[in-house]
Amino acid sequence: MIGFVGRVFTPWTVCGAVVLVAAGSVPAQNLVFTPVLSAPVGAHPEGLTVGDFNEDGHLDIATANSDSDDVSVLLGNGNGTFRSSYSFGVGRSPMFLTTGDLNLDGTADLAVAETGAGRVLILFGKGNGFFEEPVPYPSGKGPTFLALGDVDGDDDLDVVVVNSGRFGHYPPFSWSVLSNNGQGDFTLTHRVEEQDRNGLFPTGASLADLDDDGLPEVTLTWSQPSWRTPNGYVSVFRNRGQGTFAYWKTIRAGFTLSAVTQTDVDADGDLDLMVASVFTDSIKLLLQLSPGQYTKPANMEVGFSPVGLGYKDLDGDGHRDLVSTNRASDSTSILLGRGDGSFQPAGHYAVGKVPTAMGIEDFDHDGLPDIVTANSGSDDVSILLNGKAVIPSISLSADTIRFAADVDAPARRTLQLTISNVGLGPLSIDDIALEGSRAFSVDREPCTGATLTTGELCVLPVHFQSTAPGVHQALLRIFDNAPGGPRIVTLSGTGDMPCPPP
């Protein structure tokens, strides 16, 4: 689909999702995003991160759910679709999470901001999609944003924590550094408390080496508790080594700033600065001229109330493109980079209600980055696949199989379950599991390991042989690469009562 950017939106429906396309303006490059069915997670997801948590070579998604006090994990199928989520508790009001190998064992771990308790939780990955019990570290009041990076030059990931008192309602506000000893044990080595900034609180952080000394600086965005209050700025803290920082400069980049990122968008070798401005519904671009010196902010309009910001080369032209997550318009906006520091609007794409966080990664292995958002208003995630994706869709002939009592039936009876691919992409049947009464059995060979093209089917024989009188029950689980698996088929059978003696 070709997108346009303006200020008047017209709804389009594509594969069950709405794409907001602004009227007028000049058409952008050919850019197509295919929406995948939304996937439910916990209540009020505020944070999102992407990693291979079960080490199968496919990217997975995790969300931090502030109202259900848990983290939800969706394991990827490798084609842009995901299995149904599972969740585990992580304390009070988690509002952000990020992933990295924190103990250098080659497995993805999680760092979670437990906003309600003023702590950062470290969860070491087991490599199978599950995690060890959280290890808490005090960080400051109301942590709401985390950034991972090697801030002390010892080749492991440290944690920079933004403490905004749960969206700035409860000062004091601060930011802090948790230094890693290389084994996943952390020490609070730096903390800066801010009390004299006219009620402003930190909203986001970026780690980038701005003075070419090999150590990253911390760049923070600041806002006021009201998202629509016209105030805000960027502060930069210079890295002094050993996990400590000193104030460097303040940059007036825009109003009510919610997110910051840095990358080279004009191919001059210097990192440029981009911030999201909630109040003006825009991204502010500041090109770096020399270490710490920037041009005046250039305004680029996006959707309403952008709260997330990221970049990747979306169209494969070698230039970095920008993506914003827009809380008030339930959308993402895309700006295609030209490679010279200028950008071309490429449209607004609808997602779930009140998106709060975003990931930009290649979920379907086609070489093009896709987009996922966490939607706090609809308690789900939305996936937009870059390009003309082909998604499998599974159809079962029944979701319940019942063997009724019949004194004239043979001891072993068989019914068939038909599995069909009614989607466009190849459907892989990875595994079939049976749980429950031993009165049931299945012949897995016809379907397990099968790959079904569009319109193809396989037939799974299901057997019942009563081992005792009464009702028997079991669950048949089918693991596949279509959205929302595994499938569950309920099995029930009634065994004959023994005949009474004459």
Buried (B, 14 or more C-beta within 10 A) or exposed (E): BEBBBBEEBEEEEBEEBBBBBBEEBEEBBEBBBBBBBBBBBBBBBBBBBBBBBBBBEBBBBBBBBBEBBBBBBBBBBBBBBBBBBBBBEBBEBBBBBBBBBBBBEEBBBBBBBBBBBBBBBBBBBBBEBEBEEBBBBBBBBBBBBBBBBBBBBEEBBBBBBBBBBBBBEEBEBBBBBBBBEEEBBBEBBBBBBBEEBEBBBBBBBBBBBBBEEEBBBBBBBBBBBEBEBEBBBBBBBBBEEBBBBEEBEEBEBBBBBBBBBBBBBBEEEBBBBBBBBBBBBBBBBBBBEEBBEBBEBBEBBBBBBBBBBBBBBBBEEEBBBBBBBBBBBBBBBBBBBBEEBBBBBBBBBBBBBBBBBBBBBBBBEBEBBBBBBBBBBBBBBBBBBBBEBBBBBBBBBEEEBEBEBEEEEEEEBBBEBEBBBBBEBBBBBBEBEBEBBEBBBBBBEBBBEBEBEBEEBBEBBBBBBBEEEEEBEBBBBBBBBBBBBBBBBBBBBBBBEEEEEE
